């Protein structure tokens, strides 16, 4: 599952929105960053894909790496 993730400089996640692979005409949403925040696309690690987005906020954080943004366990 891919998500748009808004996050703080320390890697804490502020908001998540799932990226629909095959949109069916529904409304798409994407978090907007606040002051000092960033937004990126990232892949949710396989062991977390069955959790609701509210749980992902508690169990994951952002790691900025040379190859891009990655979600890692807290």
N, CA, C and O atoms as a Tripos MOL2 file, in Angstrom:
@<TRIPOS>MOLECULE
protein
  296   295    74     0     0
PROTEIN
NO_CHARGES

@<TRIPOS>ATOM
      1 N           0.8520   -1.1660    0.0000 N.3       1 UNK1
      2 CA          0.0000    0.0000    0.0000 C.3       1 UNK1
      3 C           0.9030    1.2360    0.0000 C.2       1 UNK1
      4 O           1.8570    1.3280    0.7740 O.2       1 UNK1
      5 N           0.5830    2.1760   -0.8800 N.am      2 UNK2
      6 CA          1.3160    3.4420   -0.9300 C.3       2 UNK2
      7 C           0.4640    4.5350   -0.2950 C.2       2 UNK2
      8 O          -0.7610    4.5420   -0.4080 O.2       2 UNK2
      9 N           1.1510    5.4570    0.3770 N.am      3 UNK3
     10 CA          0.4590    6.5470    1.0560 C.3       3 UNK3
     11 C           1.1700    7.8670    0.7950 C.2       3 UNK3
     12 O           2.3660    7.9050    0.5060 O.2       3 UNK3
     13 N           0.4030    8.9500    0.9030 N.am      4 UNK4
     14 CA          0.9720   10.2800    1.0240 C.3       4 UNK4
     15 C           1.1480   10.4690    2.5240 C.2       4 UNK4
     16 O           0.2320   10.1840    3.2960 O.2       4 UNK4
     17 N           2.2960   10.9380    2.9360 N.am      5 UNK5
     18 CA          2.5630   11.1250    4.3560 C.3       5 UNK5
     19 C           3.0640   12.5490    4.6080 C.2       5 UNK5
     20 O           3.9960   13.0130    3.9510 O.2       5 UNK5
     21 N           2.4340   13.2330    5.5650 N.am      6 UNK6
     22 CA          2.9080   14.5400    6.0300 C.3       6 UNK6
     23 C           3.6310   14.2710    7.3480 C.2       6 UNK6
     24 O           3.1260   13.5530    8.2100 O.2       6 UNK6
     25 N           4.8210   14.8570    7.4920 N.am      7 UNK7
     26 CA          5.6270   14.5410    8.6640 C.3       7 UNK7
     27 C           6.4710   15.7270    9.1240 C.2       7 UNK7
     28 O           6.7590   16.6550    8.3670 O.2       7 UNK7
     29 N           6.8550   15.6550   10.3970 N.am      8 UNK8
     30 CA          7.6990   16.6630   11.0290 C.3       8 UNK8
     31 C           9.1730   16.3610   10.7060 C.2       8 UNK8
     32 O           9.4980   15.2860   10.2020 O.2       8 UNK8
     33 N          10.0450   17.3140   11.0000 N.am      9 UNK9
     34 CA         11.4750   17.1310   10.7450 C.3       9 UNK9
     35 C          12.0590   15.9650   11.5350 C.2       9 UNK9
     36 O          13.0360   15.3530   11.1040 O.2       9 UNK9
     37 N          11.4600   15.6490   12.7020 N.am     10 UNK10
     38 CA         11.9570   14.5300   13.5150 C.3      10 UNK10
     39 C          11.4420   13.1740   13.0410 C.2      10 UNK10
     40 O          11.7690   12.1490   13.6390 O.2      10 UNK10
     41 N          10.6320   13.1540   11.9640 N.am     11 UNK11
     42 CA         10.1170   11.9110   11.4040 C.3      11 UNK11
     43 C           8.7440   11.5120   11.9030 C.2      11 UNK11
     44 O           8.1710   10.5420   11.4070 O.2      11 UNK11
     45 N           8.1970   12.2380   12.8770 N.am     12 UNK12
     46 CA          6.8670   11.8790   13.3720 C.3      12 UNK12
     47 C           5.8200   12.2190   12.3090 C.2      12 UNK12
     48 O           5.8760   13.2640   11.6600 O.2      12 UNK12
     49 N           4.8690   11.3030   12.1570 N.am     13 UNK13
     50 CA          3.8340   11.4310   11.1280 C.3      13 UNK13
     51 C           2.6890   12.2860   11.6470 C.2      13 UNK13
     52 O           2.1920   12.0860   12.7550 O.2      13 UNK13
     53 N           2.2810   13.2470   10.8180 N.am     14 UNK14
     54 CA          1.1790   14.1450   11.1590 C.3      14 UNK14
     55 C          -0.1150   13.6810   10.4930 C.2      14 UNK14
     56 O          -1.1860   13.7530   11.0950 O.2      14 UNK14
     57 N          -0.0160   13.1990    9.2400 N.am     15 UNK15
     58 CA         -1.2120   12.7790    8.5040 C.3      15 UNK15
     59 C          -0.8350   11.7680    7.4280 C.2      15 UNK15
     60 O           0.2740   11.7920    6.8950 O.2      15 UNK15
     61 N          -1.7700   10.8860    7.1210 N.am     16 UNK16
     62 CA         -1.6070    9.8810    6.0700 C.3      16 UNK16
     63 C          -2.8470    9.8560    5.1890 C.2      16 UNK16
     64 O          -3.9630   10.0760    5.6600 O.2      16 UNK16
     65 N          -2.6410    9.5870    3.9120 N.am     17 UNK17
     66 CA         -3.7590    9.3750    2.9880 C.3      17 UNK17
     67 C          -3.3420    8.2830    2.0150 C.2      17 UNK17
     68 O          -2.2850    8.3710    1.3900 O.2      17 UNK17
     69 N          -4.1740    7.2540    1.8870 N.am     18 UNK18
     70 CA         -3.8540    6.1490    0.9840 C.3      18 UNK18
     71 C          -3.9260    6.6160   -0.4680 C.2      18 UNK18
     72 O          -4.8260    7.3660   -0.8470 O.2      18 UNK18
     73 N          -2.9790    6.1670   -1.2660 N.am     19 UNK19
     74 CA         -2.9630    6.4650   -2.6920 C.3      19 UNK19
     75 C          -3.7210    5.3560   -3.3980 C.2      19 UNK19
     76 O          -3.3400    4.1880   -3.3180 O.2      19 UNK19
     77 N          -4.7780    5.7140   -4.0790 N.am     20 UNK20
     78 CA         -5.5910    4.7360   -4.8050 C.3      20 UNK20
     79 C          -4.8880    4.3760   -6.1090 C.2      20 UNK20
     80 O          -4.5990    5.2540   -6.9220 O.2      20 UNK20
     81 N          -4.6140    3.0960   -6.3120 N.am     21 UNK21
     82 CA         -3.9520    2.6270   -7.5230 C.3      21 UNK21
     83 C          -4.8720    2.7060   -8.7410 C.2      21 UNK21
     84 O          -4.4300    3.0560   -9.8350 O.2      21 UNK21
     85 N          -6.1480    2.3810   -8.5480 N.am     22 UNK22
     86 CA         -7.1310    2.4080   -9.6250 C.3      22 UNK22
     87 C          -8.3000    3.2870   -9.2030 C.2      22 UNK22
     88 O          -9.3370    2.7750   -8.7820 O.2      22 UNK22
     89 N          -8.1460    4.6080   -9.3110 N.am     23 UNK23
     90 CA         -9.2400    5.4790   -8.8660 C.3      23 UNK23
     91 C         -10.5260    5.1910   -9.6300 C.2      23 UNK23
     92 O         -10.5070    4.9400  -10.8350 O.2      23 UNK23
     93 N         -11.6300    5.2330   -8.9170 N.am     24 UNK24
     94 CA        -12.9350    4.9350   -9.5180 C.3      24 UNK24
     95 C         -13.8040    6.1810   -9.6010 C.2      24 UNK24
     96 O         -15.0310    6.0980   -9.5640 O.2      24 UNK24
     97 N         -13.1650    7.3260   -9.7130 N.am     25 UNK25
     98 CA        -13.9270    8.5550   -9.8190 C.3      25 UNK25
     99 C         -14.2570    9.1800   -8.4820 C.2      25 UNK25
    100 O         -14.9340   10.2070   -8.4330 O.2      25 UNK25
    101 N         -13.7840    8.5720   -7.3740 N.am     26 UNK26
    102 CA        -14.0280    9.1450   -6.0570 C.3      26 UNK26
    103 C         -13.1230   10.3440   -5.8050 C.2      26 UNK26
    104 O         -12.2690   10.6860   -6.6230 O.2      26 UNK26
    105 N         -13.3260   10.9550   -4.6820 N.am     27 UNK27
    106 CA        -12.5220   12.1100   -4.3140 C.3      27 UNK27
    107 C         -11.1870   11.6310   -3.7570 C.2      27 UNK27
    108 O         -11.1490   10.8090   -2.8420 O.2      27 UNK27
    109 N         -10.1000   12.1450   -4.3090 N.am     28 UNK28
    110 CA         -8.7700   11.8210   -3.8150 C.3      28 UNK28
    111 C          -8.3410   12.9060   -2.8410 C.2      28 UNK28
    112 O          -8.6860   14.0750   -3.0140 O.2      28 UNK28
    113 N          -7.5850   12.5180   -1.8150 N.am     29 UNK29
    114 CA         -7.0970   13.5210   -0.8780 C.3      29 UNK29
    115 C          -5.6030   13.3390   -0.6720 C.2      29 UNK29
    116 O          -5.0500   12.2550   -0.8600 O.2      29 UNK29
    117 N          -4.9740   14.4320   -0.2800 N.am     30 UNK30
    118 CA         -3.5410   14.4420   -0.0330 C.3      30 UNK30
    119 C          -3.2850   15.4310    1.0910 C.2      30 UNK30
    120 O          -3.7690   16.5620    1.0380 O.2      30 UNK30
    121 N          -2.5250   15.0220    2.1170 N.am     31 UNK31
    122 CA         -2.2750   15.9540    3.2060 C.3      31 UNK31
    123 C          -1.4090   17.1230    2.7490 C.2      31 UNK31
    124 O          -0.5120   16.9620    1.9220 O.2      31 UNK31
    125 N          -1.6880   18.2940    3.2970 N.am     32 UNK32
    126 CA         -0.8900   19.4810    3.0170 C.3      32 UNK32
    127 C           0.0210   19.7420    4.2030 C.2      32 UNK32
    128 O          -0.4240   19.6670    5.3480 O.2      32 UNK32
    129 N           1.2910   20.0490    3.9530 N.am     33 UNK33
    130 CA          2.2170   20.2670    5.0690 C.3      33 UNK33
    131 C           2.0000   21.6210    5.7260 C.2      33 UNK33
    132 O           1.6620   22.6010    5.0630 O.2      33 UNK33
    133 N           2.1980   21.6610    7.0360 N.am     34 UNK34
    134 CA          2.1850   22.9100    7.7760 C.3      34 UNK34
    135 C           3.6030   23.4590    7.8400 C.2      34 UNK34
    136 O           4.5010   22.9200    7.1930 O.2      34 UNK34
    137 N           3.8120   24.4960    8.5910 N.am     35 UNK35
    138 CA          5.1430   25.0780    8.7480 C.3      35 UNK35
    139 C           6.1220   24.0490    9.2960 C.2      35 UNK35
    140 O           5.8340   23.3870   10.2930 O.2      35 UNK35
    141 N           7.2690   23.9120    8.6560 N.am     36 UNK36
    142 CA          8.2970   22.9850    9.1050 C.3      36 UNK36
    143 C           8.0030   21.5260    8.8120 C.2      36 UNK36
    144 O           8.7400   20.6510    9.2670 O.2      36 UNK36
    145 N           6.9400   21.2390    8.0600 N.am     37 UNK37
    146 CA          6.5720   19.8590    7.7230 C.3      37 UNK37
    147 C           6.8490   19.5860    6.2540 C.2      37 UNK37
    148 O           7.0060   20.5080    5.4540 O.2      37 UNK37
    149 N           6.9060   18.3100    5.9130 N.am     38 UNK38
    150 CA          7.1110   17.8790    4.5300 C.3      38 UNK38
    151 C           6.0520   16.8560    4.1670 C.2      38 UNK38
    152 O           5.4180   16.2680    5.0430 O.2      38 UNK38
    153 N           5.8600   16.6460    2.8610 N.am     39 UNK39
    154 CA          4.9490   15.6190    2.3520 C.3      39 UNK39
    155 C           5.7020   14.7770    1.3360 C.2      39 UNK39
    156 O           6.4760   15.3010    0.5350 O.2      39 UNK39
    157 N           5.4700   13.4640    1.3720 N.am     40 UNK40
    158 CA          6.1160   12.5560    0.4300 C.3      40 UNK40
    159 C           5.2020   11.3640    0.1860 C.2      40 UNK40
    160 O           4.2140   11.1650    0.8940 O.2      40 UNK40
    161 N           5.5460   10.5780   -0.8250 N.am     41 UNK41
    162 CA          4.8940    9.2940   -1.0550 C.3      41 UNK41
    163 C           5.7970    8.2220   -0.4830 C.2      41 UNK41
    164 O           7.0210    8.3130   -0.5800 O.2      41 UNK41
    165 N           5.1860    7.1950    0.1210 N.am     42 UNK42
    166 CA          5.9710    6.1140    0.7040 C.3      42 UNK42
    167 C           5.1800    4.8140    0.6770 C.2      42 UNK42
    168 O           3.9510    4.8170    0.6130 O.2      42 UNK42
    169 N           5.9000    3.7170    0.7260 N.am     43 UNK43
    170 CA          5.3100    2.3790    0.7790 C.3      43 UNK43
    171 C           5.1800    1.9680    2.2400 C.2      43 UNK43
    172 O           6.1330    2.0860    3.0100 O.2      43 UNK43
    173 N           3.9930    1.4840    2.6220 N.am     44 UNK44
    174 CA          3.7870    0.9650    3.9720 C.3      44 UNK44
    175 C           4.4230   -0.4220    4.0330 C.2      44 UNK44
    176 O           4.1500   -1.2570    3.1710 O.2      44 UNK44
    177 N           5.2740   -0.6880    5.0460 N.am     45 UNK45
    178 CA          5.8730   -2.0150    5.1700 C.3      45 UNK45
    179 C           4.8050   -3.1070    5.2370 C.2      45 UNK45
    180 O           3.7520   -2.9180    5.8460 O.2      45 UNK45
    181 N           5.0820   -4.2420    4.6130 N.am     46 UNK46
    182 CA          4.1270   -5.3380    4.4810 C.3      46 UNK46
    183 C           3.4290   -5.7600    5.7600 C.2      46 UNK46
    184 O           2.2320   -6.0500    5.7460 O.2      46 UNK46
    185 N           4.1620   -5.7990    6.8710 N.am     47 UNK47
    186 CA          3.5640   -6.2650    8.1250 C.3      47 UNK47
    187 C           2.5510   -5.2800    8.7120 C.2      47 UNK47
    188 O           1.8600   -5.6080    9.6750 O.2      47 UNK47
    189 N           2.4570   -4.0640    8.1330 N.am     48 UNK48
    190 CA          1.5320   -3.0480    8.6370 C.3      48 UNK48
    191 C           0.3600   -2.7820    7.6930 C.2      48 UNK48
    192 O          -0.5110   -1.9780    8.0240 O.2      48 UNK48
    193 N           0.3120   -3.4230    6.5410 N.am     49 UNK49
    194 CA         -0.6990   -3.0790    5.5360 C.3      49 UNK49
    195 C          -2.1370   -3.3900    5.9510 C.2      49 UNK49
    196 O          -3.0660   -2.8150    5.3840 O.2      49 UNK49
    197 N          -2.3450   -4.2630    6.9040 N.am     50 UNK50
    198 CA         -3.7030   -4.5930    7.3460 C.3      50 UNK50
    199 C          -4.2200   -3.6470    8.4300 C.2      50 UNK50
    200 O          -5.3880   -3.7270    8.8080 O.2      50 UNK50
    201 N          -3.3740   -2.7610    8.9290 N.am     51 UNK51
    202 CA         -3.7840   -1.8340    9.9850 C.3      51 UNK51
    203 C          -4.4980   -0.6220    9.3990 C.2      51 UNK51
    204 O          -4.1930   -0.2070    8.2810 O.2      51 UNK51
    205 N          -5.4430   -0.0530   10.1400 N.am     52 UNK52
    206 CA         -6.0750    1.1950    9.6770 C.3      52 UNK52
    207 C          -5.0540    2.3410    9.7480 C.2      52 UNK52
    208 O          -4.0670    2.2640   10.4800 O.2      52 UNK52
    209 N          -5.3100    3.4000    8.9750 N.am     53 UNK53
    210 CA         -4.3880    4.5300    8.9430 C.3      53 UNK53
    211 C          -4.1450    5.1090   10.3400 C.2      53 UNK53
    212 O          -3.0340    5.5460   10.6390 O.2      53 UNK53
    213 N          -5.1640    5.1160   11.1910 N.am     54 UNK54
    214 CA         -5.0010    5.6590   12.5420 C.3      54 UNK54
    215 C          -3.9490    4.8870   13.3370 C.2      54 UNK54
    216 O          -3.2390    5.4740   14.1530 O.2      54 UNK54
    217 N          -3.8410    3.5750   13.1070 N.am     55 UNK55
    218 CA         -2.8210    2.7670   13.7790 C.3      55 UNK55
    219 C          -1.4400    2.9940   13.1690 C.2      55 UNK55
    220 O          -0.4300    2.9540   13.8710 O.2      55 UNK55
    221 N          -1.4050    3.2310   11.8630 N.am     56 UNK56
    222 CA         -0.1180    3.4850   11.2110 C.3      56 UNK56
    223 C           0.5310    4.7380   11.7890 C.2      56 UNK56
    224 O           1.7510    4.7970   11.9370 O.2      56 UNK56
    225 N          -0.2860    5.7400   12.1140 N.am     57 UNK57
    226 CA          0.2360    6.9650   12.7240 C.3      57 UNK57
    227 C           0.9900    6.6640   14.0150 C.2      57 UNK57
    228 O           1.9840    7.3230   14.3220 O.2      57 UNK57
    229 N           0.5260    5.6820   14.7640 N.am     58 UNK58
    230 CA          1.1270    5.3430   16.0510 C.3      58 UNK58
    231 C           2.3120    4.3870   15.9170 C.2      58 UNK58
    232 O           3.2200    4.3960   16.7490 O.2      58 UNK58
    233 N           2.3000    3.5580   14.8600 N.am     59 UNK59
    234 CA          3.3010    2.4880   14.7450 C.3      59 UNK59
    235 C           4.4500    2.7650   13.7890 C.2      59 UNK59
    236 O           5.4280    2.0170   13.7570 O.2      59 UNK59
    237 N           4.3360    3.8430   13.0040 N.am     60 UNK60
    238 CA          5.3720    4.1240   12.0090 C.3      60 UNK60
    239 C           5.9020    5.5460   12.1620 C.2      60 UNK60
    240 O           5.2600    6.4140   12.7540 O.2      60 UNK60
    241 N           7.0850    5.7510   11.6120 N.am     61 UNK61
    242 CA          7.6820    7.0820   11.5220 C.3      61 UNK61
    243 C           8.4010    7.1660   10.1880 C.2      61 UNK61
    244 O           8.6070    6.1480    9.5270 O.2      61 UNK61
    245 N           8.7860    8.3740    9.7870 N.am     62 UNK62
    246 CA          9.4520    8.5980    8.5120 C.3      62 UNK62
    247 C          10.9640    8.6080    8.7170 C.2      62 UNK62
    248 O          11.4800    9.1980    9.6660 O.2      62 UNK62
    249 N          11.6430    7.9510    7.8130 N.am     63 UNK63
    250 CA         13.1000    7.9950    7.7570 C.3      63 UNK63
    251 C          13.4820    8.5180    6.3780 C.2      63 UNK63
    252 O          13.1480    7.9090    5.3620 O.2      63 UNK63
    253 N          14.1900    9.6600    6.3450 N.am     64 UNK64
    254 CA         14.6570   10.2090    5.0670 C.3      64 UNK64
    255 C          15.9980    9.5720    4.7450 C.2      64 UNK64
    256 O          16.9470    9.6680    5.5240 O.2      64 UNK64
    257 N          16.0670    8.9250    3.5950 N.am     65 UNK65
    258 CA         17.2720    8.2070    3.1750 C.3      65 UNK65
    259 C          17.6780    8.6900    1.7960 C.2      65 UNK65
    260 O          16.8690    9.2910    1.0890 O.2      65 UNK65
    261 N          18.9080    8.4390    1.4040 N.am     66 UNK66
    262 CA         19.3480    8.8940    0.0570 C.3      66 UNK66
    263 C          18.4550    8.3670   -1.0540 C.2      66 UNK66
    264 O          18.2640    9.0510   -2.0590 O.2      66 UNK66
    265 N          17.8990    7.1600   -0.8970 N.am     67 UNK67
    266 CA         17.0390    6.5810   -1.9390 C.3      67 UNK67
    267 C          15.5940    7.0630   -1.8420 C.2      67 UNK67
    268 O          14.7650    6.6980   -2.6750 O.2      67 UNK67
    269 N          15.2860    7.8760   -0.8360 N.am     68 UNK68
    270 CA         13.9450    8.4320   -0.6910 C.3      68 UNK68
    271 C          13.3890    8.2310    0.7030 C.2      68 UNK68
    272 O          14.0620    7.6990    1.5860 O.2      68 UNK68
    273 N          12.1560    8.6600    0.8910 N.am     69 UNK69
    274 CA         11.4750    8.5480    2.1830 C.3      69 UNK69
    275 C          11.0320    7.1120    2.3880 C.2      69 UNK69
    276 O          10.5310    6.4600    1.4710 O.2      69 UNK69
    277 N          11.2260    6.6280    3.6160 N.am     70 UNK70
    278 CA         10.8250    5.2650    3.9580 C.3      70 UNK70
    279 C          10.0790    5.3010    5.2850 C.2      70 UNK70
    280 O          10.4430    6.0640    6.1810 O.2      70 UNK70
    281 N           9.0360    4.4800    5.4190 N.am     71 UNK71
    282 CA          8.3130    4.3390    6.6780 C.3      71 UNK71
    283 C           8.9450    3.2000    7.4500 C.2      71 UNK71
    284 O           9.1530    2.1090    6.9190 O.2      71 UNK71
    285 N           9.2510    3.4710    8.7290 N.am     72 UNK72
    286 CA          9.8670    2.4540    9.5820 C.3      72 UNK72
    287 C           9.0820    2.3360   10.8840 C.2      72 UNK72
    288 O           8.3360    3.2450   11.2510 O.2      72 UNK72
    289 N           9.2490    1.2330   11.5690 N.am     73 UNK73
    290 CA          8.5730    0.9860   12.8370 C.3      73 UNK73
    291 C           9.1040    1.9420   13.9050 C.2      73 UNK73
    292 O          10.2870    2.2840   13.9200 O.2      73 UNK73
    293 N           8.2050    2.3680   14.8010 N.am     74 UNK74
    294 CA          8.6340    3.2550   15.9040 C.3      74 UNK74
    295 C           9.3410    2.4920   16.9880 C.2      74 UNK74
    296 O           9.7650    3.0810   17.9820 O.2      74 UNK74
@<TRIPOS>BOND
     1     1     2 1
     2     2     3 1
     3     3     4 2
     4     3     5 am
     5     5     6 1
     6     6     7 1
     7     7     8 2
     8     7     9 am
     9     9    10 1
    10    10    11 1
    11    11    12 2
    12    11    13 am
    13    13    14 1
    14    14    15 1
    15    15    16 2
    16    15    17 am
    17    17    18 1
    18    18    19 1
    19    19    20 2
    20    19    21 am
    21    21    22 1
    22    22    23 1
    23    23    24 2
    24    23    25 am
    25    25    26 1
    26    26    27 1
    27    27    28 2
    28    27    29 am
    29    29    30 1
    30    30    31 1
    31    31    32 2
    32    31    33 am
    33    33    34 1
    34    34    35 1
    35    35    36 2
    36    35    37 am
    37    37    38 1
    38    38    39 1
    39    39    40 2
    40    39    41 am
    41    41    42 1
    42    42    43 1
    43    43    44 2
    44    43    45 am
    45    45    46 1
    46    46    47 1
    47    47    48 2
    48    47    49 am
    49    49    50 1
    50    50    51 1
    51    51    52 2
    52    51    53 am
    53    53    54 1
    54    54    55 1
    55    55    56 2
    56    55    57 am
    57    57    58 1
    58    58    59 1
    59    59    60 2
    60    59    61 am
    61    61    62 1
    62    62    63 1
    63    63    64 2
    64    63    65 am
    65    65    66 1
    66    66    67 1
    67    67    68 2
    68    67    69 am
    69    69    70 1
    70    70    71 1
    71    71    72 2
    72    71    73 am
    73    73    74 1
    74    74    75 1
    75    75    76 2
    76    75    77 am
    77    77    78 1
    78    78    79 1
    79    79    80 2
    80    79    81 am
    81    81    82 1
    82    82    83 1
    83    83    84 2
    84    83    85 am
    85    85    86 1
    86    86    87 1
    87    87    88 2
    88    87    89 am
    89    89    90 1
    90    90    91 1
    91    91    92 2
    92    91    93 am
    93    93    94 1
    94    94    95 1
    95    95    96 2
    96    95    97 am
    97    97    98 1
    98    98    99 1
    99    99   100 2
   100    99   101 am
   101   101   102 1
   102   102   103 1
   103   103   104 2
   104   103   105 am
   105   105   106 1
   106   106   107 1
   107   107   108 2
   108   107   109 am
   109   109   110 1
   110   110   111 1
   111   111   112 2
   112   111   113 am
   113   113   114 1
   114   114   115 1
   115   115   116 2
   116   115   117 am
   117   117   118 1
   118   118   119 1
   119   119   120 2
   120   119   121 am
   121   121   122 1
   122   122   123 1
   123   123   124 2
   124   123   125 am
   125   125   126 1
   126   126   127 1
   127   127   128 2
   128   127   129 am
   129   129   130 1
   130   130   131 1
   131   131   132 2
   132   131   133 am
   133   133   134 1
   134   134   135 1
   135   135   136 2
   136   135   137 am
   137   137   138 1
   138   138   139 1
   139   139   140 2
   140   139   141 am
   141   141   142 1
   142   142   143 1
   143   143   144 2
   144   143   145 am
   145   145   146 1
   146   146   147 1
   147   147   148 2
   148   147   149 am
   149   149   150 1
   150   150   151 1
   151   151   152 2
   152   151   153 am
   153   153   154 1
   154   154   155 1
   155   155   156 2
   156   155   157 am
   157   157   158 1
   158   158   159 1
   159   159   160 2
   160   159   161 am
   161   161   162 1
   162   162   163 1
   163   163   164 2
   164   163   165 am
   165   165   166 1
   166   166   167 1
   167   167   168 2
   168   167   169 am
   169   169   170 1
   170   170   171 1
   171   171   172 2
   172   171   173 am
   173   173   174 1
   174   174   175 1
   175   175   176 2
   176   175   177 am
   177   177   178 1
   178   178   179 1
   179   179   180 2
   180   179   181 am
   181   181   182 1
   182   182   183 1
   183   183   184 2
   184   183   185 am
   185   185   186 1
   186   186   187 1
   187   187   188 2
   188   187   189 am
   189   189   190 1
   190   190   191 1
   191   191   192 2
   192   191   193 am
   193   193   194 1
   194   194   195 1
   195   195   196 2
   196   195   197 am
   197   197   198 1
   198   198   199 1
   199   199   200 2
   200   199   201 am
   201   201   202 1
   202   202   203 1
   203   203   204 2
   204   203   205 am
   205   205   206 1
   206   206   207 1
   207   207   208 2
   208   207   209 am
   209   209   210 1
   210   210   211 1
   211   211   212 2
   212   211   213 am
   213   213   214 1
   214   214   215 1
   215   215   216 2
   216   215   217 am
   217   217   218 1
   218   218   219 1
   219   219   220 2
   220   219   221 am
   221   221   222 1
   222   222   223 1
   223   223   224 2
   224   223   225 am
   225   225   226 1
   226   226   227 1
   227   227   228 2
   228   227   229 am
   229   229   230 1
   230   230   231 1
   231   231   232 2
   232   231   233 am
   233   233   234 1
   234   234   235 1
   235   235   236 2
   236   235   237 am
   237   237   238 1
   238   238   239 1
   239   239   240 2
   240   239   241 am
   241   241   242 1
   242   242   243 1
   243   243   244 2
   244   243   245 am
   245   245   246 1
   246   246   247 1
   247   247   248 2
   248   247   249 am
   249   249   250 1
   250   250   251 1
   251   251   252 2
   252   251   253 am
   253   253   254 1
   254   254   255 1
   255   255   256 2
   256   255   257 am
   257   257   258 1
   258   258   259 1
   259   259   260 2
   260   259   261 am
   261   261   262 1
   262   262   263 1
   263   263   264 2
   264   263   265 am
   265   265   266 1
   266   266   267 1
   267   267   268 2
   268   267   269 am
   269   269   270 1
   270   270   271 1
   271   271   272 2
   272   271   273 am
   273   273   274 1
   274   274   275 1
   275   275   276 2
   276   275   277 am
   277   277   278 1
   278   278   279 1
   279   279   280 2
   280   279   281 am
   281   281   282 1
   282   282   283 1
   283   283   284 2
   284   283   285 am
   285   285   286 1
   286   286   287 1
   287   287   288 2
   288   287   289 am
   289   289   290 1
   290   290   291 1
   291   291   292 2
   292   291   293 am
   293   293   294 1
   294   294   295 1
   295   295   296 2
@<TRIPOS>SUBSTRUCTURE
     1 UNK1         2 RESIDUE 1 A UNK
     2 UNK2         6 RESIDUE 1 A UNK
     3 UNK3        10 RESIDUE 1 A UNK
     4 UNK4        14 RESIDUE 1 A UNK
     5 UNK5        18 RESIDUE 1 A UNK
     6 UNK6        22 RESIDUE 1 A UNK
     7 UNK7        26 RESIDUE 1 A UNK
     8 UNK8        30 RESIDUE 1 A UNK
     9 UNK9        34 RESIDUE 1 A UNK
    10 UNK10       38 RESIDUE 1 A UNK
    11 UNK11       42 RESIDUE 1 A UNK
    12 UNK12       46 RESIDUE 1 A UNK
    13 UNK13       50 RESIDUE 1 A UNK
    14 UNK14       54 RESIDUE 1 A UNK
    15 UNK15       58 RESIDUE 1 A UNK
    16 UNK16       62 RESIDUE 1 A UNK
    17 UNK17       66 RESIDUE 1 A UNK
    18 UNK18       70 RESIDUE 1 A UNK
    19 UNK19       74 RESIDUE 1 A UNK
    20 UNK20       78 RESIDUE 1 A UNK
    21 UNK21       82 RESIDUE 1 A UNK
    22 UNK22       86 RESIDUE 1 A UNK
    23 UNK23       90 RESIDUE 1 A UNK
    24 UNK24       94 RESIDUE 1 A UNK
    25 UNK25       98 RESIDUE 1 A UNK
    26 UNK26      102 RESIDUE 1 A UNK
    27 UNK27      106 RESIDUE 1 A UNK
    28 UNK28      110 RESIDUE 1 A UNK
    29 UNK29      114 RESIDUE 1 A UNK
    30 UNK30      118 RESIDUE 1 A UNK
    31 UNK31      122 RESIDUE 1 A UNK
    32 UNK32      126 RESIDUE 1 A UNK
    33 UNK33      130 RESIDUE 1 A UNK
    34 UNK34      134 RESIDUE 1 A UNK
    35 UNK35      138 RESIDUE 1 A UNK
    36 UNK36      142 RESIDUE 1 A UNK
    37 UNK37      146 RESIDUE 1 A UNK
    38 UNK38      150 RESIDUE 1 A UNK
    39 UNK39      154 RESIDUE 1 A UNK
    40 UNK40      158 RESIDUE 1 A UNK
    41 UNK41      162 RESIDUE 1 A UNK
    42 UNK42      166 RESIDUE 1 A UNK
    43 UNK43      170 RESIDUE 1 A UNK
    44 UNK44      174 RESIDUE 1 A UNK
    45 UNK45      178 RESIDUE 1 A UNK
    46 UNK46      182 RESIDUE 1 A UNK
    47 UNK47      186 RESIDUE 1 A UNK
    48 UNK48      190 RESIDUE 1 A UNK
    49 UNK49      194 RESIDUE 1 A UNK
    50 UNK50      198 RESIDUE 1 A UNK
    51 UNK51      202 RESIDUE 1 A UNK
    52 UNK52      206 RESIDUE 1 A UNK
    53 UNK53      210 RESIDUE 1 A UNK
    54 UNK54      214 RESIDUE 1 A UNK
    55 UNK55      218 RESIDUE 1 A UNK
    56 UNK56      222 RESIDUE 1 A UNK
    57 UNK57      226 RESIDUE 1 A UNK
    58 UNK58      230 RESIDUE 1 A UNK
    59 UNK59      234 RESIDUE 1 A UNK
    60 UNK60      238 RESIDUE 1 A UNK
    61 UNK61      242 RESIDUE 1 A UNK
    62 UNK62      246 RESIDUE 1 A UNK
    63 UNK63      250 RESIDUE 1 A UNK
    64 UNK64      254 RESIDUE 1 A UNK
    65 UNK65      258 RESIDUE 1 A UNK
    66 UNK66      262 RESIDUE 1 A UNK
    67 UNK67      266 RESIDUE 1 A UNK
    68 UNK68      270 RESIDUE 1 A UNK
    69 UNK69      274 RESIDUE 1 A UNK
    70 UNK70      278 RESIDUE 1 A UNK
    71 UNK71      282 RESIDUE 1 A UNK
    72 UNK72      286 RESIDUE 1 A UNK
    73 UNK73      290 RESIDUE 1 A UNK
    74 UNK74      294 RESIDUE 1 A UNK
